[in-house]
Amino acid sequence: MVRWGAIAENTAHFVDLPGPDPIQAVDLDANGMSDLDDTGLQALRTQATEPAQREVTVGIARASRLVHYDLKHGALLEQLGRNHLLASVDEAVTALQRHP
């Protein structure tokens, strides 16, 4: 599990890291986000789509109520799956390992 905290990061870098086990999940720690505007939603959608195409699960931890609202109304929450929005990073790591 890679903890990934910046939306604009290139997730392909993390997904392609060499090692014996391929990365199966990416957890976005959204604690530092106060909200998501259209540009942020588009960036997050792009970053969440690429790993999904590689069968890497994406989860979001510690999203504020406003970020949750923005994810829901930007249709990204439905794309990710409501069960991939989690209260804590530890909960996200555990949940995404169990149910990719």
C-alpha distance (Angstrom), angle and dihedral (degrees) to the residues before:
residue distance angle dihedral
M1 . . .
V2 3.77 . .
R3 3.78 118.0 .
W4 3.76 106.7 -139.0
G5 3.77 119.3 -172.6
A6 3.80 107.7 171.0
I7 3.79 121.2 72.7
A8 3.79 94.7 -154.1
E9 3.81 93.4 55.5
N10 3.77 115.7 114.8
T11 3.80 104.1 -111.0
A12 3.78 91.8 -166.2
H13 3.81 85.9 74.2
F14 3.80 90.6 59.9
V15 3.78 95.6 40.1
D16 3.80 92.0 52.1
L17 3.81 97.6 47.4
P18 3.80 109.6 134.2
G19 3.76 118.2 -115.0
P20 3.78 144.2 114.5
D21 3.83 94.1 -86.1
P22 3.80 123.8 46.1
I23 3.81 116.7 -126.3
Q24 3.79 109.3 -98.3
A25 3.81 102.5 -179.5
V26 3.81 141.9 24.8
D27 3.81 120.6 -157.6
L28 3.81 118.1 -157.2
D29 3.80 110.2 -153.4
A30 3.82 100.7 -148.2
N31 3.80 95.9 -178.9
G32 3.82 92.6 113.6
M33 3.81 94.3 50.9
S34 3.78 116.7 97.2
D35 3.81 94.0 -176.7
L36 3.81 142.9 -26.1
D37 3.78 121.6 -116.2
D38 3.81 123.1 -164.9
T39 3.80 92.2 -86.3
G40 3.80 91.4 50.9
L41 3.80 91.9 47.6
Q42 3.79 91.1 50.7
A43 3.82 91.9 48.3
L44 3.79 91.5 48.2
R45 3.81 91.7 45.6
T46 3.81 89.8 52.8
Q47 3.79 92.5 47.1
A48 3.82 92.2 46.5
T49 3.80 94.5 47.6
E50 3.79 97.3 54.7
P51 3.82 95.7 57.0
A52 3.82 90.7 43.9
Q53 3.78 89.1 57.4
R54 3.80 87.2 55.5
E55 3.82 91.2 48.2
V56 3.80 92.4 -106.8
T57 3.81 114.0 142.2
V58 3.81 117.7 -131.9
G59 3.81 122.4 -153.4
I60 3.79 133.9 177.8
A61 3.79 122.1 -142.3
R62 3.81 131.7 -166.5
A63 3.81 96.8 8.5
S64 3.80 114.6 171.0
R65 3.80 120.6 -124.8
L66 3.79 89.7 -101.1
V67 3.82 92.7 50.8
H68 3.82 88.9 47.5
Y69 3.81 89.0 51.4
D70 3.82 91.5 48.3
L71 3.82 91.6 48.7
K72 3.78 90.7 49.5
H73 3.79 96.5 47.0
G74 3.79 92.7 41.6
A75 3.84 88.6 56.8
L76 3.80 90.8 -123.0
L77 3.79 94.4 112.5
E78 3.79 89.8 59.4
Q79 3.81 90.3 48.4
L80 3.80 93.1 51.1
G81 3.80 95.5 38.4
R82 3.79 124.9 -110.6
N83 3.80 89.8 -108.9
H84 3.82 88.3 64.2
L85 3.81 93.2 65.1
L86 3.79 105.4 86.5
A87 3.79 137.2 179.7
S88 3.82 98.7 -128.3
V89 3.78 139.8 19.5
D90 3.81 90.8 -118.0
E91 3.81 90.5 51.5
A92 3.81 89.9 49.1
V93 3.79 93.1 49.6
T94 3.80 91.7 49.6
A95 3.81 95.5 43.2
L96 3.79 95.5 45.9
Q97 3.80 91.6 48.9
R98 3.80 91.1 52.4
H99 3.80 99.5 40.0
P100 3.79 112.3 24.5
